[in-house]
Amino acid sequence: MKDVKNNVASFLAKHGMYHADIDIDQTCGLFLEEMTRGLTTNDGSLAMLPTYIETERELPRNTPVIVMDAGGTNFRVATVCFKDAGEPEIADFQVFAMPGIKEEVSKVEFFGTMAGYAKDVIGKSDSVGFCFSYPIEMSPNKDGRVLYFSKEIKAPEVVGKMIGAGLNEAIVQSTSSSAKQMVLLNDTVATLLAGRGADSGFNYDSYIGFILGTGTNTAYIEHNSNITKASDLDPAKSQIVNVESGGFGKAPRGTIDEQFDAASASPGVNVFEKMISGAYLGPLCMATIKAAAKEGLFSEAAAKNLPAVPEATTKDISEFMSAPERADNLLGQALAEAAPADVRTAYCLADALIERAAKLTAANLSSAAIKSDKGQNPCRPVCIVAEGTTFYHLKSLRQKVEYYLKQYLVDQKGIAYEIIAVENATLLGAATAGLTN
């Protein structure tokens, strides 16, 4: 077993892919430099988008708010009310198809369909928290302009339009309601705010929203005085910043990373995401295993079978890691008749890339915590509200992330943190935004 581990370590180090060669303090330093650059200019690999959403206001109790959540293929509508004790009450919950998912729709159809979805709740509040999980450019009035849609949504006339204004126009035209006070936010910002709305009984010093699922992103709370690229901000206040952390361009990449990125549908875009997120980590593991087979890390028999394995998903890799000696998973089937050393080699390669993803994730989260300048009192830690199947379900990833956070953020930097999961995070975060902004 020692020889297998040594061979894997040597192979990964040779290709610049070995987790032990990553200096987490140096990586955090680069991440923080890019954060500062993104707050002061529109250059750099981290967009650092102001959201104009503040967190200072107390969360009103017993006050209903309409919530909408547009993401992926679904459009969800509900009302939320935070009770006296702080517990959220979700009512009037309905799920619809996202307009434009089945066929192309016009701007009028897009907003009219959304207004129709909300007709049963439109009279229950003057405020709307709208989690819109597509790329938007936020404005100081807390509305957002659509930059583009993923190819699943076919609504070209909506690109470049303000979502809140368009929806309000459709609401006024199709119902007897007047325009609503509407606050737009994306899913990462909503995840952060869900921590504020959760009744944990704990006093947190600040909040970080973190998503590691198919993709990845981070949001944190920043002093307005540091956001010099935005004008007319009150320097005495703070707001949530959408980091767009998947775009971080200075993480230490190896030769296989570069080849993998070059062969992707979007070369050079979101290169950090391609090292840690669910859409890419499984295929990257498989590409690395196949490269190792070419360089003699596997037996001749295994090396013949591995090139024929189709592109593995992160779920495939996680299933293999959970039961490496069973043949009921994609990689296990390819190694069913291989020598035990071959199975160990494949396991160690995948495990090392998951370890690297965990170390890079810890650097990402540590940078957000350090930049927030909070959490020095262990009685008031920084709350990391984490969402995503990759973070919670990829074999051993979360444990490895917490190992590096303890080692670096807590022990070296003296910043206390706590990771929490919040059920219905996007709905509760949208409700919090609608009630407090």
C-alpha positions as CSV (number, residue, x, y, z in Angstrom):
1,M,0.0,0.0,0.0
2,K,2.9,2.3,0.8
3,D,4.3,1.8,-2.8
4,V,0.9,2.7,-4.3
5,K,0.6,5.9,-2.3
6,N,4.2,6.9,-3.1
7,N,3.6,6.2,-6.8
8,V,0.4,8.3,-6.8
9,A,2.1,11.1,-4.9
10,S,5.0,11.2,-7.3
11,F,2.7,11.1,-10.4
12,L,0.6,14.0,-9.1
13,A,3.5,16.0,-8.0
14,K,5.1,15.6,-11.4
15,H,2.0,17.0,-13.0
16,G,1.5,19.8,-10.5
17,M,-1.6,18.2,-9.0
18,Y,-0.5,17.1,-5.6
19,H,-2.5,18.6,-2.7
20,A,0.5,18.5,-0.3
21,D,2.4,20.9,-2.6
22,I,-0.3,23.6,-2.2
23,D,0.6,26.3,0.3
24,I,-2.8,27.3,1.8
25,D,-1.5,30.5,3.2
26,Q,0.0,31.5,-0.2
27,T,-3.3,30.5,-2.0
28,C,-5.3,32.6,0.5
29,G,-3.0,35.5,-0.1
30,L,-3.6,35.3,-3.8
31,F,-7.4,34.9,-3.3
32,L,-7.4,38.0,-1.0
33,E,-5.5,40.0,-3.5
34,E,-8.0,39.2,-6.2
35,M,-10.9,40.0,-3.8
36,T,-9.4,43.5,-3.1
37,R,-8.7,44.0,-6.8
38,G,-12.3,43.1,-7.7
39,L,-13.7,45.5,-5.1
40,T,-11.7,48.4,-6.5
41,T,-11.7,47.7,-10.3
42,N,-13.6,45.6,-12.8
43,D,-10.5,43.7,-13.7
44,G,-9.3,40.5,-12.1
45,S,-10.6,37.0,-11.9
46,L,-13.1,37.6,-9.1
47,A,-16.1,39.7,-10.1
48,M,-16.8,40.9,-6.5
49,L,-20.3,42.1,-7.5
50,P,-22.0,44.5,-5.1
51,T,-25.6,43.4,-4.3
52,Y,-26.7,46.5,-2.4
53,I,-28.4,44.1,0.1
54,E,-27.7,45.1,3.7
55,T,-27.8,43.0,6.8
56,E,-28.0,45.5,9.6
57,R,-31.8,45.7,9.9
58,E,-33.6,43.5,12.5
59,L,-35.7,40.8,10.9
60,P,-39.4,41.8,11.4
61,R,-41.6,39.2,13.2
62,N,-45.1,38.2,12.2
63,T,-44.8,40.0,8.9
64,P,-45.5,38.0,5.7
65,V,-43.5,38.4,2.6
66,I,-43.9,36.9,-0.9
67,V,-41.0,34.8,-2.1
68,M,-40.1,33.7,-5.6
69,D,-37.3,31.4,-6.6
70,A,-36.3,31.1,-10.2
71,G,-33.6,28.5,-10.8
72,G,-32.9,25.6,-13.1
73,T,-36.1,24.3,-14.5
74,N,-38.4,25.3,-11.6
75,F,-40.1,28.5,-10.5
76,R,-41.2,28.3,-6.8
77,V,-43.7,30.7,-5.1
78,A,-44.6,30.9,-1.4
79,T,-45.2,33.3,1.5
80,V,-42.9,33.3,4.5
81,C,-43.5,34.7,8.0
82,F,-40.9,34.7,10.8
83,K,-42.8,34.1,14.1
84,D,-42.1,35.6,17.5
85,A,-39.7,32.9,18.5
86,G,-37.9,33.2,15.2
87,E,-39.1,30.1,13.5
88,P,-40.1,30.6,9.8
89,E,-43.5,29.6,8.6
90,I,-43.7,28.7,4.8
91,A,-47.2,28.8,3.3
92,D,-48.9,28.9,-0.1
93,F,-46.0,26.9,-1.6
94,Q,-46.3,26.0,-5.3
95,V,-43.9,24.8,-7.9
96,F,-44.2,25.6,-11.6
97,A,-42.1,25.2,-14.8
98,M,-39.7,28.0,-15.4
99,P,-41.0,30.1,-18.4
100,G,-38.9,29.5,-21.5
101,I,-37.8,26.0,-20.5
102,K,-40.0,24.2,-23.0
103,E,-40.1,26.7,-25.8
104,E,-38.9,30.2,-26.6
105,V,-41.0,33.0,-25.0
106,S,-41.2,36.7,-25.5
107,K,-40.5,39.3,-22.9
108,V,-44.3,39.8,-22.3
109,E,-44.8,36.0,-22.0
110,F,-41.9,35.6,-19.7
111,F,-43.0,38.2,-17.1
112,G,-46.7,37.5,-17.7
113,T,-46.2,33.8,-16.9
114,M,-44.4,34.7,-13.7
115,A,-47.1,37.1,-12.7
116,G,-49.7,34.4,-13.3
117,Y,-47.8,32.0,-11.1
118,A,-47.9,34.5,-8.2
119,K,-51.6,35.5,-8.6
120,D,-52.7,33.4,-5.5
121,V,-50.3,35.2,-3.2
122,I,-50.0,38.7,-4.8
123,G,-52.3,40.3,-2.2
124,K,-50.6,38.9,0.9
125,S,-47.7,41.3,1.1
126,D,-46.4,44.5,-0.4
127,S,-42.8,43.1,-0.4
128,V,-41.3,40.4,-2.6
129,G,-37.9,38.6,-2.1
130,F,-37.0,37.2,-5.5
131,C,-34.1,34.6,-5.7
132,F,-33.1,34.8,-9.4
133,S,-30.4,32.2,-10.0
134,Y,-29.2,33.4,-13.4
135,P,-26.4,36.0,-14.0
136,I,-27.7,39.5,-13.2
137,E,-26.1,42.9,-12.7
138,M,-27.5,44.4,-9.6
139,S,-28.6,48.1,-9.2
140,P,-28.7,50.2,-6.1
141,N,-32.5,50.0,-6.2
142,K,-32.1,46.2,-5.6
143,D,-33.4,45.3,-9.1
144,G,-31.2,43.3,-11.5
145,R,-30.5,43.3,-15.2
146,V,-30.3,39.8,-16.9
147,L,-26.8,39.4,-18.4
148,Y,-27.6,36.0,-20.1
149,F,-29.5,32.8,-19.6
150,S,-28.2,29.3,-19.6
151,K,-29.1,27.5,-22.8
152,E,-32.0,25.7,-21.1
153,I,-34.0,29.0,-20.8
154,K,-35.1,30.4,-24.1
155,A,-36.1,34.1,-23.6
156,P,-33.7,36.2,-25.6
157,E,-35.9,39.3,-25.4
158,V,-35.4,39.3,-21.6
159,V,-31.6,39.6,-21.8
160,G,-30.6,43.1,-20.7
161,K,-33.9,43.8,-19.1
162,M,-34.6,44.6,-15.4
163,I,-36.3,41.6,-13.8
164,G,-38.1,43.5,-11.0
165,A,-39.4,46.2,-13.2
166,G,-40.6,43.8,-15.8
167,L,-42.4,41.6,-13.3
168,N,-44.0,44.6,-11.6
169,E,-45.3,45.8,-14.9
170,A,-46.9,42.4,-15.6
171,I,-48.3,42.2,-12.1
172,V,-50.0,45.6,-12.4
173,Q,-51.3,44.8,-15.9
174,S,-52.7,41.3,-15.0
175,T,-53.9,41.8,-11.5
176,S,-55.6,44.4,-9.4
177,S,-52.4,44.8,-7.3
178,S,-50.1,47.8,-7.3
179,A,-46.4,47.4,-7.9
180,K,-44.4,45.6,-5.2
181,Q,-41.3,46.5,-3.3
182,M,-39.1,43.9,-4.9
183,V,-35.6,42.8,-3.9
184,L,-33.6,40.6,-6.3
185,L,-30.7,38.3,-5.2
186,N,-29.0,35.1,-6.4
187,D,-28.9,31.7,-4.7
188,T,-25.6,32.3,-3.0
189,V,-26.7,35.5,-1.4
190,A,-30.0,33.9,-0.4
191,T,-28.0,31.1,1.2
192,L,-26.1,33.6,3.3
193,L,-29.2,35.4,4.4
194,A,-30.9,32.1,5.3
195,G,-28.4,31.9,8.1
196,R,-29.7,35.2,9.5
197,G,-33.2,33.9,9.3
198,A,-32.5,30.5,10.9
199,D,-33.3,30.3,14.6
200,S,-30.1,28.6,15.8
201,G,-29.9,30.3,19.2
202,F,-26.3,31.3,18.5
203,N,-24.9,34.8,18.1
204,Y,-22.8,34.9,14.9
205,D,-20.3,37.7,14.2
206,S,-20.9,37.5,10.4
207,Y,-22.2,35.2,7.6
208,I,-20.8,33.5,4.5
209,G,-23.0,31.9,1.9
210,F,-21.3,29.0,0.1
211,I,-22.5,26.7,-2.6
212,L,-20.6,23.7,-3.8
213,G,-22.8,21.6,-6.0
214,T,-22.8,21.4,-9.8
215,G,-21.0,24.8,-9.6
216,T,-19.6,26.9,-6.8
217,N,-19.9,30.4,-5.5
218,T,-19.3,32.4,-2.3
219,A,-20.9,35.5,-0.8
220,Y,-19.8,37.5,2.3
221,I,-20.5,40.8,4.0
222,E,-18.1,43.7,3.2
223,H,-17.7,47.2,4.4
224,N,-18.9,49.7,1.8
225,S,-15.8,51.8,2.4
226,N,-13.8,49.0,0.7
227,I,-16.1,48.8,-2.4
228,T,-14.5,51.7,-4.1
229,K,-15.6,50.7,-7.7
230,A,-19.2,51.4,-6.7
231,S,-20.3,55.1,-6.2
232,D,-22.6,56.7,-3.7
233,L,-22.3,54.0,-1.0
234,D,-22.6,55.0,2.6
235,P,-19.1,54.2,4.0
236,A,-20.6,53.6,7.5
237,K,-22.6,50.7,6.2
238,S,-21.9,47.2,4.9
239,Q,-23.5,45.0,2.2
240,I,-23.3,41.5,0.8
241,V,-20.8,41.0,-2.0
242,N,-21.3,38.2,-4.6
243,V,-17.7,36.9,-5.0
244,E,-18.3,34.7,-8.1
245,S,-15.5,32.6,-6.6
246,G,-15.6,29.9,-9.3
247,G,-13.7,32.4,-11.5
248,F,-10.6,32.6,-9.3
249,G,-7.8,32.4,-11.7
250,K,-4.7,32.1,-9.5
251,A,-5.1,28.7,-7.9
252,P,-2.1,26.4,-8.5
253,R,-3.2,24.3,-11.6
254,G,-1.4,21.3,-13.0
255,T,-0.8,20.1,-16.5
256,I,-3.9,17.8,-16.4
257,D,-6.0,20.7,-15.2
258,E,-4.9,22.7,-18.2
259,Q,-5.5,19.9,-20.6
260,F,-8.9,19.3,-19.1
261,D,-9.8,23.0,-19.2
262,A,-8.7,23.3,-22.9
263,A,-11.0,20.4,-23.8
264,S,-14.0,21.9,-22.0
265,A,-16.9,23.8,-23.6
266,S,-15.6,27.0,-22.1
267,P,-11.8,27.1,-22.0
268,G,-10.3,29.6,-19.6
269,V,-13.6,30.3,-17.9
270,N,-14.2,29.5,-14.2
271,V,-11.0,27.5,-13.9
272,F,-11.3,27.3,-10.1
273,E,-14.7,25.8,-10.4
274,K,-13.3,23.2,-12.7
275,M,-11.0,22.1,-9.9
276,I,-13.6,21.7,-7.1
277,S,-17.2,21.6,-8.3
278,G,-19.5,18.7,-9.1
279,A,-19.8,19.3,-12.8
280,Y,-16.1,18.9,-13.2
281,L,-14.4,17.0,-10.4
282,G,-15.6,13.5,-11.5
283,P,-14.5,14.0,-15.1
284,L,-11.2,15.4,-13.9
285,C,-10.6,12.4,-11.7
286,M,-11.3,10.1,-14.6
287,A,-9.0,12.1,-16.9
288,T,-6.3,11.9,-14.2
289,I,-6.8,8.1,-13.8
290,K,-6.5,7.6,-17.6
291,A,-3.4,9.7,-17.7
292,A,-1.9,7.6,-14.9
293,A,-2.7,4.5,-16.8
294,K,-0.7,5.8,-19.8
295,E,2.3,6.4,-17.6
296,G,2.4,2.9,-16.1
297,L,0.7,3.3,-12.7
298,F,-1.7,0.4,-13.4
299,S,-1.1,-3.1,-14.5
300,E,-1.2,-3.9,-18.3
301,A,-4.7,-5.5,-18.0
302,A,-6.2,-2.5,-16.1
303,A,-4.5,0.0,-18.5
304,K,-6.2,-1.6,-21.4
305,N,-9.7,-1.3,-19.8
306,L,-9.5,2.2,-18.4
307,P,-9.4,4.1,-21.7
308,A,-12.8,2.6,-22.6
309,V,-14.5,3.9,-19.4
310,P,-16.9,6.7,-20.4
311,E,-16.6,10.1,-18.8
312,A,-17.4,9.6,-15.1
313,T,-19.6,12.0,-13.1
314,T,-18.7,13.1,-9.6
315,K,-21.5,10.8,-8.4
316,D,-19.8,7.9,-10.2
317,I,-16.5,8.7,-8.4
318,S,-18.2,9.1,-5.0
319,E,-19.9,5.7,-5.5
320,F,-16.6,4.1,-6.3
321,M,-14.9,5.7,-3.3
322,S,-17.7,4.4,-1.0
323,A,-17.4,0.8,-2.3
324,P,-14.2,0.5,-4.4
325,E,-14.1,-3.2,-4.5
326,R,-17.7,-3.6,-5.8
327,A,-18.4,-3.9,-9.5
328,D,-21.8,-2.1,-9.4
329,N,-20.3,1.3,-10.1
330,L,-18.7,2.7,-13.3
331,L,-15.1,2.6,-12.2
332,G,-15.5,-0.6,-10.2
333,Q,-16.8,-2.4,-13.3
334,A,-13.7,-1.4,-15.2
335,L,-11.4,-2.7,-12.4
336,A,-13.5,-5.8,-11.6
337,E,-10.9,-8.3,-12.7
338,A,-7.9,-6.1,-12.0
339,A,-5.3,-6.7,-9.3
340,P,-6.0,-5.2,-5.9
341,A,-3.1,-2.7,-6.4
342,D,-5.0,-1.3,-9.4
343,V,-8.1,-0.6,-7.3
344,R,-6.0,1.0,-4.6
345,T,-4.2,3.2,-7.2
346,A,-7.5,4.4,-8.7
347,Y,-8.8,5.0,-5.1
348,C,-5.7,7.0,-4.1
349,L,-5.8,9.1,-7.2
350,A,-9.4,10.1,-6.8
351,D,-8.9,10.6,-3.0
352,A,-5.9,12.9,-3.6
353,L,-8.0,15.1,-6.0
354,I,-10.8,15.3,-3.5
355,E,-8.2,16.2,-0.9
356,R,-7.0,18.9,-3.2
357,A,-10.5,20.2,-3.8
358,A,-11.0,20.3,0.0
359,K,-7.8,22.3,0.5
360,L,-8.8,24.8,-2.2
361,T,-12.3,25.0,-0.8
362,A,-10.8,25.7,2.7
363,A,-8.7,28.5,1.1
364,N,-11.7,30.0,-0.5
365,L,-13.8,30.0,2.7
366,S,-10.8,31.2,4.8
367,S,-10.3,34.1,2.5
368,A,-13.9,35.2,2.8
369,A,-13.7,34.9,6.6
370,I,-10.5,36.8,6.8
371,K,-11.8,39.5,4.4
372,S,-14.9,39.9,6.6
373,D,-12.7,40.9,9.5
374,K,-14.9,38.9,11.9
375,G,-14.9,35.8,14.1
376,Q,-11.9,36.6,16.4
377,N,-14.2,35.9,19.4
378,P,-14.8,32.1,19.6
379,C,-18.1,32.9,21.3
380,R,-19.2,34.7,18.1
381,P,-17.9,32.7,15.2
382,V,-18.4,33.3,11.5
383,C,-21.4,31.3,10.3
384,I,-20.8,29.5,7.0
385,V,-24.1,28.6,5.5
386,A,-23.2,25.8,3.1
387,E,-25.4,24.3,0.3
388,G,-24.7,21.8,-2.4
389,T,-24.6,18.0,-3.0
390,T,-20.9,18.0,-3.7
391,F,-20.1,19.5,-0.4
392,Y,-22.4,17.3,1.6
393,H,-22.4,14.0,-0.4
394,L,-19.0,13.6,-2.1
395,K,-17.2,10.9,-0.1
396,S,-15.0,12.5,2.6
397,L,-15.0,16.0,1.1
398,R,-16.6,17.9,4.0
399,Q,-14.4,16.2,6.6
400,K,-11.3,17.2,4.7
401,V,-12.5,20.8,4.3
402,E,-13.1,21.1,8.0
403,Y,-9.6,19.6,8.7
404,Y,-8.0,22.4,6.7
405,L,-10.3,25.0,8.2
406,K,-9.3,23.9,11.7
407,Q,-5.6,23.8,10.8
408,Y,-5.5,27.1,9.0
409,L,-8.4,29.4,9.8
410,V,-8.8,28.5,13.4
411,D,-5.3,27.6,14.6
412,Q,-3.2,29.9,12.4
413,K,-5.5,32.9,11.9
414,G,-7.5,32.7,15.1
415,I,-10.9,32.9,13.4
416,A,-13.7,30.8,14.7
417,Y,-16.3,29.4,12.3
418,E,-19.3,27.2,12.3
419,I,-20.8,25.4,9.2
420,I,-24.6,25.1,9.1
421,A,-27.2,23.8,6.7
422,V,-30.5,25.5,6.4
423,E,-33.6,23.8,5.0
424,N,-35.3,25.7,2.2
425,A,-32.3,28.1,2.3
426,T,-33.2,30.0,-0.9
427,L,-36.8,30.6,0.1
428,L,-35.8,31.8,3.6
429,G,-32.9,33.9,2.3
430,A,-35.2,35.6,-0.3
431,A,-37.8,36.2,2.5
432,T,-35.1,37.8,4.7
433,A,-34.0,40.1,1.8
434,G,-37.6,41.1,1.1
435,L,-38.3,41.9,4.7
436,T,-35.1,43.8,5.6
437,N,-34.2,45.7,2.4
